[in-house]
Amino acid sequence: MTAGAVGPGIRFDQVTVAYDGNVVLDRLDLTVGPGEVMALLGPSGSGKTTALRAVAGFVRPVSGRVHLGDRDVTDLPPHKRGIGMVVQQYALFPHMRVEENVAFGLRTRRTARADIPVRVGEALEMTGMSAYAKRYPRELSGGQQQRVAIARALAIRPSVLLLDEPLSALDAQLRSGMLAELARLHRELPEVSILYVTHDQIEALTLADRIAVMDRARLQDCGTPQELYRRPRTEFTASFVGSANLLPVRVGPGADTVDFAGQPLATTTGGARPGEDATLCVRPHRVGIGAGPNALTGTVAEVQWRGDTHRLGVDVSGHRLTADVRELRETPALGDRLTLHFAAEDAVLLPAAGPSGGSDV
């Protein structure tokens, strides 16, 4: 299946959307490259779905422009943008069979009658739904309905595919399977640019080439999953992309030492000037038990068994330090004194308060 002629990629150029004077997307500058999967990740109300709807043409910016490839599509209606889209509710027509649902977009675009069965067959085969072509949506599971919705979006051969929380209605097992299917589709359609809206960290980390982190209508950070996880630039990114220990510290006279509750800790990554208040970010899986570098001793306040790991919460000087530990000879009890440690290279120094937002990342 080859992409159409919409042009490669998506570009937001200072896009602002407002309703009754309330800004819901604020000066978004962001580019999705040709064939790239970009996840828009953020809490409810962060502006991520509004950004996707601006690309689809369902909302019009009060300022800024939206480009698909080399085309400015800001003023084009949705049906002239040539975009495939899958929404959370799937929006299948209950009175139409699967093959008719998939053919719907082709018919509205007045595709040649002889080409429609071929295109429908391609899309159903790609999504593993060929055997269900004659069924009605009510005869399908949630995961199967989602595959049909994706097949309908792919049948028009878009070069841009928009996915708005497509897995949120599925249970955990189905969601895991569909993540694998979406990853496979991306490998088979390397020319299709995908904008994927989600509030789920695992979906973003699994699928995306890059993640744009949204909050309070603004773009807060953008980078590869590895960059945002290993070296976040703000407290918000650190806490929203994976779990994180965020310890309030003061930077020492050297860039590699900070003070936490009167105890010196070593770090190898800068992010604040000497004497400034800052935040030290350490991922729970990088925290170990027992003596070691940057050792901190406190009281066990939480013990969770998670199958392959134990999550331990230890209160140290009024702050909770979390460790995800794979092997424990003896599980500590609540109230026990326990020492945790982490390496300097696993500690990232962040500004004490993340930037108020901005689209210049």
Disulfide bonds with the S-S distance in Angstrom:
none
